Amino acid sequence: MSTAVPPVIPVSSVQSVESQPPVASPAFLSFVSRLNESLRNGLSQRRPWAELVDRSAFSKPESFSDALVRVRKNYSYFRVNYLSVIGLILAFSLLSHPFSLLLLLGLLCSWIFLYLFRPADQPLVLFGRAFSDRETLGFLIIFSVFVVFLTTVGSLLISALMVGVGLVCAHGAFRAPEDLFLDEQEQVSTGFLSFLGGAATNAAVAAAPAVAARV
């Protein structure tokens, strides 16, 4: 007498995507490394702070044109110090407004983790729905416009920048540059925000492969 074998019930395995794949680590680490290297190289070019605040070098400019010449020369010499001061003012303004800081950090992390360094061969999946790169980009643009223009973030950044630039211009106008020695070649090669421009360029180079893979 043979024993009856119970029928096998076919079971269909459905693969469900639970979460978004992790960030492309090599590209993200390269981005952070390049940005950190650019910031270190830029900060290594700063002038002594004692030279910046030397009270014996302050005097009233003779005219408006003289003040403009002073600002240009002082910026060429103290550009890293000036940009550091503006950065500190921005940081203080954001730290004094935690909600704006959280919104700005959220916006930055959204661009980094959801678009720039997300694997290009895997769509963004949220709440069980897959979003294409075009939909993700559109959402990030709308979110950026909302954060910058419809919250206090935009006005806070503009106010802090105006205060920082005003402070830099006032210092540059009243600080006599006669004791500063700057090579003519260095004066030509240093444009406005060149320090931040170099860091942004290196960061863009690091992010270019991830963005190019989506186009």
C-alpha positions in Angstrom: 0.0 0.0 0.0 1.5 3.3 -1.1 1.3 6.4 1.0 -0.3 9.4 -0.7 2.0 12.3 -1.2 0.3 15.6 -0.4 0.1 17.9 -3.4 2.6 20.7 -3.5 1.0 24.1 -3.4 2.7 26.4 -5.8 3.9 29.5 -4.1 4.9 32.6 -6.2 7.7 34.6 -4.7 7.2 38.3 -5.1 10.2 40.4 -4.7 9.4 43.6 -3.0 11.7 46.6 -2.8 11.7 47.7 0.7 14.0 50.6 0.7 16.2 52.7 -1.4 19.7 51.3 -2.2 22.5 53.0 -0.4 24.5 55.9 -1.8 27.3 55.1 -4.2 30.0 55.1 -1.6 33.1 55.6 -3.8 31.6 58.6 -5.6 30.4 60.2 -2.4 33.7 59.6 -0.6 35.6 61.1 -3.6 33.3 64.1 -3.4 33.9 64.6 0.3 37.7 64.0 -0.1 38.0 66.6 -3.0 35.9 69.2 -1.1 37.9 68.7 2.1 41.2 69.0 0.2 40.1 72.2 -1.5 39.0 73.7 1.8 42.3 72.8 3.4 44.4 74.2 0.5 42.3 77.4 0.6 42.5 77.9 4.4 46.3 77.3 4.2 46.5 80.6 2.2 45.0 82.8 4.9 46.9 85.7 6.3 47.7 86.2 10.0 44.7 87.5 11.8 46.8 89.9 13.8 47.7 91.5 10.5 44.0 91.8 9.6 43.1 93.6 12.8 46.3 95.8 13.1 44.8 99.0 14.4 47.8 101.1 13.5 47.0 100.4 9.8 43.5 101.9 9.8 42.9 105.3 8.4 40.1 107.3 6.7 40.2 107.0 2.9 40.7 110.3 1.1 37.9 109.7 -1.4 35.4 107.2 -2.7 37.8 106.1 -5.4 40.5 105.6 -2.9 38.2 103.5 -0.8 37.5 101.3 -3.8 41.2 100.8 -4.5 41.7 99.9 -0.9 38.9 97.3 -0.9 40.3 95.7 -4.1 43.9 95.5 -2.7 42.8 94.3 0.7 40.5 91.7 -0.8 43.3 90.4 -3.0 45.5 90.1 0.1 43.0 89.0 2.8 40.5 87.1 0.5 40.6 83.9 2.5 40.2 85.7 5.8 37.3 87.7 4.4 35.6 84.6 3.1 36.1 82.9 6.4 34.5 85.9 8.2 31.5 85.7 5.8 31.3 82.0 6.4 31.3 82.4 10.2 28.5 85.0 9.9 26.4 82.6 7.8 27.1 79.8 10.2 26.1 81.9 13.2 22.9 83.1 11.5 21.9 79.5 10.7 22.8 78.2 14.2 20.7 81.0 15.7 17.7 79.8 13.6 17.7 76.0 14.0 14.5 75.5 11.9 16.2 77.2 8.9 19.3 75.2 9.4 17.4 71.9 9.5 15.5 72.9 6.3 18.8 73.7 4.5 20.5 70.5 5.7 17.4 68.5 4.5 17.6 70.2 1.1 21.3 69.5 0.8 20.9 65.8 1.9 18.0 65.4 -0.5 20.1 66.4 -3.5 23.1 64.3 -2.4 21.3 61.1 -1.4 18.3 61.1 -3.8 19.9 62.4 -7.0 23.6 63.1 -7.2 25.1 60.0 -5.7 22.2 57.5 -6.0 22.9 54.5 -8.3 21.7 55.5 -11.8 20.5 52.0 -12.6 18.1 51.8 -9.7 15.0 54.0 -9.5 14.0 55.9 -6.4 11.4 53.9 -4.4 9.2 55.6 -1.8 6.1 54.1 -0.2 6.2 51.2 -2.7 6.2 53.5 -5.8 9.2 53.9 -8.2 10.0 57.4 -9.3 12.0 58.1 -12.5 15.0 60.4 -12.6 12.9 63.1 -14.2 10.3 62.9 -11.5 12.9 62.9 -8.8 14.6 66.0 -10.3 11.3 67.8 -10.6 10.5 67.1 -7.0 13.9 68.3 -5.8 13.6 71.5 -7.8 10.1 72.2 -6.4 11.4 71.4 -2.9 14.4 73.8 -3.4 12.1 76.6 -4.5 9.9 76.0 -1.5 12.8 76.0 0.9 14.6 79.0 -0.5 11.8 81.3 -1.4 8.8 80.3 0.7 10.5 79.9 4.1 12.9 82.1 6.1 16.0 80.4 4.7 16.3 82.7 1.7 15.9 85.9 3.6 18.2 84.6 6.4 21.0 83.8 3.9 20.6 87.1 2.0 20.7 89.1 5.3 23.8 87.3 6.5 25.6 87.7 3.2 24.7 91.5 3.2 26.1 91.8 6.8 29.2 89.9 5.9 29.9 91.8 2.6 29.2 95.1 4.3 31.7 94.3 7.1 34.3 93.2 4.6 33.9 96.3 2.5 34.1 98.6 5.6 37.3 96.9 6.7 38.8 97.0 3.2 38.0 100.7 2.9 39.5 101.8 6.2 42.5 99.4 6.3 45.4 101.1 4.5 47.1 98.6 2.2 50.5 100.3 2.0 52.2 97.7 4.2 50.8 94.8 2.2 53.1 93.1 -0.3 51.2 91.2 -3.0 52.7 90.0 -6.2 51.1 91.4 -9.4 50.6 87.9 -10.8 48.7 86.9 -7.6 46.5 90.0 -7.9 45.6 89.1 -11.5 44.8 85.4 -10.7 42.5 86.1 -7.7 39.0 86.9 -8.7 36.0 87.4 -6.5 35.1 84.3 -4.6 38.1 82.4 -6.2 38.6 80.4 -3.0 35.0 79.1 -3.0 35.2 78.8 -6.8 38.1 76.4 -6.6 36.3 74.3 -4.0 33.1 74.3 -6.0 34.9 73.3 -9.2 36.6 70.3 -7.5 33.3 69.3 -6.0 31.6 69.5 -9.4 34.3 67.3 -10.9 33.7 64.7 -8.3 30.0 64.8 -8.8 30.2 64.8 -12.6 30.4 61.1 -13.2 27.3 60.4 -11.1 25.3 63.2 -12.9 26.5 62.1 -16.4 25.3 58.6 -15.8 21.7 59.8 -15.5 21.7 61.9 -18.7 
